[in-house]
Amino acid sequence: MLFKVTYSKVITLFVSIPFTVFAGLVHPENNSLLNYTYVRFEWEQIPDAYEYQLQASTAEDFSTPIIEITDNTLLYIDRDNFEWATEYFWHVKPVFNNGMGGVWSETFSFSTGEKRSVAETTIFNENQIADGLTVFGAFFNYFSAIIDRNGREIWNTGETDIVYYNSSPYVDLFGCYLNSDAENNLPGIVFSIDNEIIWDEPNDEFLHHDLFRLPNGNYMGIVSTSSIGSIPIGPWTPLFQQLGYQADGVTLEFPWIGDKLVEWDKDTKEVVWSWDTFDHYSMADYDQLGGTWDQAYFDLQYDWTHMNAAFFSDEENALYISIRHLSRITKIDYASGGVIWNLGHEMLSGDVTMGHDLGFSFQHGLQLTEDGHIVTFDNGNLSEIFLETTEPTSRAIEIAVNENEAELVWEYVLPENLFGFASGNAQKLDNGNMLITTVGGGGTSLEVDSSGEVIWEAHYNLSLPNGAVYRANRIPGIFPIAFCVIVHGLQTSDDQTGVFLPLGNTEVNFELFNEGSVGETYNYEFSDNMDWFSGQSGSVTLGAEENMTLSFTGNVSEISGGNLLTLIVTPTHRPELAGTINVNAYSGALIVDSNIVPHAFSLFPPFPNPFNPTTTIRFSVEKRLIASLHVYDINGVLAETLVDGWLKPGEHEVQWNAGNHPSGVYFVHLIDSRKDNVQKMLLLK
């Protein structure tokens, strides 16, 4: 029997009447509105059900089913058959171990929302595209969306005005939302694919550009800070003097806006660490060429540093930050807060010690690759000066830093029509390709291979100044964390549902499967009301589609009722998706169903089932006879003969080790000269 969990819930196996169906279907909830077309179906487990049949349709009578599948878990994700702005109906029914089907559940309905984007894609080399989906955020339309490689939109933020900033491989979604009533009108949030806010920052200061989770579980973001400084002498001097400022390069008279990195405690939201540009940069360094002082004349404040990205290296215990208006990248020691190095454009202070010849300017976004290289999107606002280009030119660049030297190891120069004066980012993908995003061309992402060939292209068709693509990233999917737990020996008899354990030293087993698209470490806690198992905990790391048995040994005593066993499984990187499995344990033997006659010709359900790689097959015969026990695969091909010959009356037990056979459905067939019986088995590796 299978429990499959993808978000926080409790599955309790207390069923007073066997075969009671569908006390509470989980997802999609009745009359719900979904903001995605990859639809996750989940339903309650039915005692003694071996598998389930699922139907979904646009017709309430299911006369034209869109999907009609059989699944032996409690979860099914459809990625192909649902469209936007449509109402759907669905129901499920169980199939029991004896092969008989149950009744259909009541009919549930859901609708999909409106499509938000008008993205289009072009594929140049299907075989070279990196796996996954592409998520992007749109300023100032205030929405975000996910598209597949064919440009099909499969998720969006609906009417919530959420702008995507970044994500982790586990699809933690970070961003902000427009809140016109707040003093700081773009509060940073962590949100789910259902657009539910998982965590939000205190909004005491103006957070912008980035928010992310640290390895210690706390959150870090970029907020604005300010100080009074002078107006340096330059071509803009007369403009400020006309406003009544001294503008002499000395008088402290004008607000400068800098940036501060802030770490918030994940629980209390108290500031536990911060780093301020005013404490670590010289105000003698400022942009003289990019027009920021001309803009200050209109804004009546100077946007000095404009930090737009931060990246934490757990291995180095260091932070990397991108400072747009200084055309600078800085590495910071997290423990001390000290600057390890600055690279980029040389300025008056002399604090930038390397990378002067790299030529990047007004860069946006930041990534640290597995080999320690820095990836950023060089907006190139000053490329005509720094790189002597004939027109402003944007690039994706990869930089290697060795001690006190920085080297450009890869670049891709965008065509002039894709110049991105603001926003954008570059992401090194798992297959070595680079995903490059620019506001140029109405918002464009290019996937480029290491030789500079364009593999894939997306056009978001956003119009400036009313819309701009902020960033885009390739993510593994919208359901990367999905896991299930098989309770070995879960049975139902009369009014009792649970596991039946013999007295004394006993082992109870749960099979944990990682069915997500990424590897994950799962923490677990196991306990029981009668303290048979004395509380046990631990963790296991599973790759995608891997599984492991969690075995707990205890001392079972005789009781008149049930003993509640509780297993809590928590994914390390997505703790909010924790699942709790409650199952009642009974001491003593199971009361055998009355329709099974001892020593009749019977083939009992294999246990465990599903299994990996060994299962036990029990059967009985009523008299001495010649019989055969064969295992066949899904195609009817004989996989193994377990018994072939004379058998004495009574019950028999055979173990089948399927270690040399592939995963899949198998059938065990008991046959004599007059009768036969078949049971289905599922081998999961």
Secondary structure, DSSP 8 states (H G I E B T S, - for coil): -EEEESSSEEEEE--SSTT---S---BS-TTEEESBSSEEEE----TTEEEEEEEEESSTT-SSEEEEEEESSSEEEESSS--SS-EEEEEEEEEETTS-B------EEEEE-------EEEES-GGGS-SSEEEEEEETTTEEEEE-TT--EEEE-TTS-EEEEEE-TT--EEEEE--TTSSSSS-EEEE-TT--EEEE---SS-EEEEEEE-TTS-EEEEEEEEEEE----STTHHHHHHTT---SSSS--EEEEEEEEEEE-TTT--EEEEEEHHHHS-TT---SSSSHHHHHHHHTSEE---EEEEEEETTTTEEEEEEGGGTEEEEEETTT--EEEEEES--TT----B-TTS---S-EEEEE-TTS-EEEEE--TTHHHHT--SS---EEEEEEEETTEEEEEEEEE--GGG--SS--EEEE-TTS-EEEEESGGGSEEEEE-TTS-EEEEEE----TTT-EEEEEEEES-S----EEEEETTEEEETTEEEEEE-SEEEEEEEEEEE-SSS-EEEEEEEEETT-SS--EEEEEEE-TT-EEEEEEEEEE---SS-EEEEEEEEESS-GGG-EEEEEEEEES-----TTS-TTSSEE---BSSSBSSEEEEEEEESSSEEEEEEEEETTS-EEEEEEEEEE-SEEEEEEEE-TTS-SEEEEEEEE-SS-EEEEEEEE--
